[in-house]
């Protein structure tokens, strides 16, 4: 237990920089301490839920249960256990091919999707860095104060995503699915932990570093795919993963003279990024397994965010942090606007993701999002003054070259798989 405490108390060990004063106010400000406190809050909900599920299963409640609570318990604990056997991707329903749509209409749709994704996630990235790295209420005599509770931002994002997905499901016809509701909680827990690590990491590393680290999550996703989904991969997938790791290493190991403190990559930031990548890799693979049930992406979004709201609001209330964050919002109206817009961009971005993949497929969506990552790095450098060395720039170029190579190879493999004889099946991919 002493080892993680050392890591928490030495967030700048890798660079020799002094700990920023805002990060050393109290033990409650150390990221590892907050992580354990948040995890304890989630455990106070997960453990009783687990015991209830085991109790209902041991009692064979599906056969013996009666009363008005029976449908709710049946849906949450047992489901209908009906799985779809005609899903090609296992993660998303087959996209709708345009039948009588003109070329101009398709071009307009593509531009609409690209503009929506870029606007949503570029704005989200800029606001994310603003909220986590800058002060509010600063004057000539008062330095202002920083917002420190990343979990509250996660809660804000999830409550709006839950509302949007719920309204969409209520207003449109959705397929009936047989997944027990509790199975969403696994993806929800890993999702809120990955988001928390993502916000918290910005206190220790620059936004461009975080973007590149996200690009390298292909590697742990492949590892999780082998462990969780028993997937196998081809040689070009391992090659592109290796190129991505080389490019990210070049960027992280490059050094620039007279760097600003905010651009210094610290050891705690690297640990938090690793946590983000691991949790996010588990989320995507668990959701991939859940999609074998009959459900739409928006239903997945709704189910995961139901548990995310439950976990985060429960933990915030137990810590007394919810009221503290609300007071911070009332003191700083600018922060309130940023937090709300951050949540709106996150929720709208998820809807644009579903629509883009449904209309144009995963390859086009990946290209748009890869370009978004490059624009996000450029925008962050322009607005917040981050510096990138020549070696670091070459590393960035290697990463994006590998990502585009990955998209090209995947599209070629999909075309080849369509020509395979009926008895043969293509290799599964991330």
N, C-alpha and C positions, 0 to 999 in steps of 0.2 A: 504493500500500500504506500510505502514511502516513495517509490519510484514515480508514480503519477503526481504526487505532491511536489516533487522536485521539478517535474516538467511544468506544472502549473505556476510555480513560484519563480521560474526562470524563463519567461516568455521570450526573452531576447537573447538567449544563450548563444544562438548561432551567429549573432552579429556583434555582440559585445556592446550594444546600445543600452542606454539607461531605460528603465521601465517608465513609460509616460506617466505623469502624475495622476491622470484620470483613471489609470488602470491599477493603482496601488492604494486606493482609498481604504479598503477593508478586505478581509478574507472573502466577503460576499461578492467582490468584484472579480475574483479569479475565475476563469472560464471553467476549470475542472470542477471547482466547488459548485458552481451554478449547474453544471451538467448533472452532477450527482443529485442535487436538490430537485431538478426537473424530473430526473429518472425516478426518484422516490415518489414524486407526485403522480407520475403515470402508473407506477407499481401499485399505488393505493387504489387505483381503479381496475387495473388489469388482474391483480391477484383475486379480489372478490369475484370478478367476472369469470375467471377461470374456474374457481371453485363452484360457482353456480352452474356452469356448463357441465362440469363433471358430475354434479349432483343430479341434474336432469337426465343425463345419459345413463347413469347408474340406475335410476328409478324407472328407466324405460318410459319416460314421460310421453313419447310419441304414441305409445299404445294405451297408456293408462290416464293421460292427462285429460282434463275437462275444464269447462268454465270459460269466462270471457277472456282470460289471459292466454288461453291455449293457442290461438292463431299467432299472437305476438311471439310467444316462446318458441313455437314451432319454426317461425320464420327466422328468428335470431340464432337458434341453436342447431336446428336440423336442416332447414331448407327443404327443397323438394328433391335435391340430388339428381336433377335432370341436366345432362350435359349435351352440348352441341357437338355433333360429329361431322359437321360440314363446314368447318372454318379452316380456311387455307392458311391464314397467318397465325392464328392462335392468340392474337393480340387485338386485332381490329376486324370488324366485318368487312367483306369484300367491298371495295369502293365502287360507287355507281359510275358506270361508263356513260358518257354523254351519247345520246342517240341522234337527235336532230338539232344539235346545238351548232351554231355558226362558229367559224374561226374567231371572228371578232368578239363574240360573246365569251369564248373560252379564254382569249387573251385578257379580256376585262376581268374575268374571274381570277385568273392567275395574278394579275396586278393587284387586285383587291386583297387576295390572300397574302401576297408578299408585303404589301404596304401595311396591312393589319398586324402581321407578325413582327415586322421591323419596328413599327411605332410602339406596339405593346411592350416588347421586350427590351428595346433600346431605352425607352422611358423608364421602364422598371429597373434596368441596370443603373442608370444615372441616379435615380431616386434612392436606390438601395445604398449606393456609395455615399450619397449626401446624408442620409439618415444616420448611418453607422459611423461616419468618420468626421462629421462637422458638428459644431456647437449650435445651440439655439438660444436666442435672447441676448446675444453679445452686444455690448455697447462700448463706449470709450473707457468707461470705468469698470465695467463688469465683463469678464471673459465669457460669460454664458455657461451653459451646461450641456452635456452630451446625454443622449438617450441610450441607456445601457441594456434594457431588457429585450433581448432578441426574441424571446418566447412570445411576447405580446404582439410583435410584428407578424410572427407565424400565425397567431390566433386571428389577427385582423385579416390576413390573406385567406385563411381557411373559412372564416364565417361568411365572407362575401362569395367565395367559390361555392360553398354549400348552398347559399341562397340562389345563386344563378343557376346551378345545376338542378336544384329542386324545382324552380320555376319552369325550366326547360322541360324537365320530365313531366310536370303537371300539364303543360300546354301542348305537348306533342305525344304521339303514340310511341310507347317503348315496349320492347319485347319482355315477356315474362321470363325470369331466370330463376334457377334453383339453388343458387349459392347461399349457404347459411350466412346471416349478416355478420356473425363474429369473425368470419374469415377476412373481412375488410380491415379488421383492426390491426392485423400484422403489417399490411402495407401502409396503413395510417401511421402506426408508431414509427416505422423506419422513415416514413416521409417527413414527419415533423422533426425527427432528430436530424435528418440530412439538411432540412431547411434551417434549423437552429445553428448547425455547424457552419452553414454557408454565410449566414448573417454575422455570426460571431467571428469568423475568420477575417472579415474585413477590418477588424480592430488591429490586426497584426500584419496583414499582407496587403498588397495593392490589388485593385480590381483586375487589371490585366493578368496578373498571376493567377487569380481565381478563375478567370475565363479559360485560360490555357489548361488549368488543372481539370476543369469540367470536360474539356475536349479529350483529356487522357483517360476519362472514366470508361472508355471502351475496354481497357485491359481488365479492370475488376469486374465489369459486366460479363465479359467472357468467362472469367473464373467463377462467378456466381452462377452463370448459365450451366457450367459443368456440374456444379454442386447441387443447385436447386432443380434445374430442368433437365439435367443429363444431356445437354446439347453437345454436338460435335462441330468443329470448324475446319475451314479449308486453309491452305497455306497462305493465300493472300490476306486473310484476316489476321493471321499472326504477323505477317510482314508489315502491314499498316499499323498494327498495334505497337510493334517495335519502333517504327519510324516516329510515331506520336510520342513515345516515351523518350526517344533521343531528342526530339525537338523541345519538349517540355524541360528536359534536363539542361539543354543549352541555355534556355531562357532563365531558368532558376539559378544556374551557376554563374551567369554573366554578372559582372559588376560595373557600376557606373560611378565616376567620381562625383562628389558633392551631391549625393542623392538626398532627397527629402526623406524625413523620418517615416512618412506614411508609405513610402515605396519600399521600405526595407522588409525583406522576407524574413520573418522570425520563425523560430522553431515551433512555437505554439500555433502559428498560422498553418504551418505544414501539417501538424498533427490534426488540426481541425479540418483542413481540406481532405486529409486521408479519411477522417470520419465521415465527411460529407459524401465522398465517392463510394465508400463501403455501404453506407446506409442507402444511398440512392440506387446502387447496383442491386441490392436486395429488393428494393421497392419495385423496380421495373421487372425483375424476374418473377416476383410473387404475383404482380398484376398480370403478367403473361400467363401464369398458371390459372388465375381466376377467370381469364377470358375464355377458358374452355367451357364455362357455363354460358347459358344464353343470356347475354347482357350487352348493352351498348356502351360505348366509351363514356357517355354522359352519365349513365347509371353507375359506372365505376367511379367517376368523379364525385358523384353524390354520396355513394356509400363510404368511400375513403374519407371524405371531408366531414361526414357525420361523426365518425370516431375521432378525427383530428380536432374538431371543435370540443368534443367531450373531454379529451385528454388535456388539451391546452387550458381550457377554462377551469377545469378541476385543479390543475397544478397551480395556475395563477391565483385562484381563490385560496388555496391552502397556504401559499407563500405570502398572501396579502399584497401581491404585486399588481393585481388587476386595478385596484383603486389608485395605487401609486402611479401607474401608467396613465390612467384617466386624468389624474391631477396634472401630470406633465402635459397632456394634450390641452387641458384648459389653460395652462400657463402660456403655452406656445401654440398659437393658432396656425403658424406656418408648419409645425410638425403635424398637426391634425390633417392639414391639406395634403402633406406629403404621404402620410400613412394611408389615407383613404385612396389617393391616386395610385399608390403602390399596389393596394389590394385590387383596385379596378383593373389595372394593367395585367396583374397576375391572372385574374379570372377570365378576362377577355382573351388573353393570350392562349389559355387552355382551349377555349371554344374555337379560336382560329386554327389551333393545331388539329382538332378533330375535323373541321371543315376542309382544311387543306389536304389532309391525308385521304379523306373520303372522295374528294374531287380529282386529285392529281396523283395520289400515291405517295408512298414513303420516300422515294428517291428525290422527287421535286421538293418535298418538305425538308429533307436533310440538307439539300443544297441551299435553300433559303435560310435555314437556321445556321449553317456554317458561315454564310456571308454575314449573318447577324452577329456572330461572335467576332469576326474581324472588324466590323463597324463598331462594336461595343468597345474593343480595345482602343481603336483610333479615337472615338468620342471621349473615352475616359482620359486618355493622354492629353487631349486638347482642353477639356474642361478643368481637370484637376491637376494638370502639370506633371504627370508621370513621365519618367524618362526611360527610354529603351535603347540599349547599346546595339552595336552592329551584330555582335554574336547573338544577343537576345532577339534581334530582328530576324536573323537567319533561322533561329529556333522556331519563331512564330511561322515563318514561311514553310519550314519542314512540316510542322503540325498541320497546317491547312492543306498543303500538298497531299499529305497522307489521308486527310479526311475526304478530299475530292477523289483521290484514287480509290478509296473504299466505296464511295457512292458509285463510281464507274464500274468497278468490279462486281458489285452487288447487282447492278442493273443487267450486266452481261449474264450473270448466273441465273437471274430470273427468266431472261429470254431463253436460255438454254434449257431450264427446267420445264418450260412449257412444251418443248419438243421431245421430252423424254417419253418412252413407252408407258402405257397405263400402269404397269406393274412396278415401275421404278419410282423412287421418291428422292428429291433433292436433299442435300445436306442442310440441316437447320442452321440458321444464322442469327446473330444478335440483331 
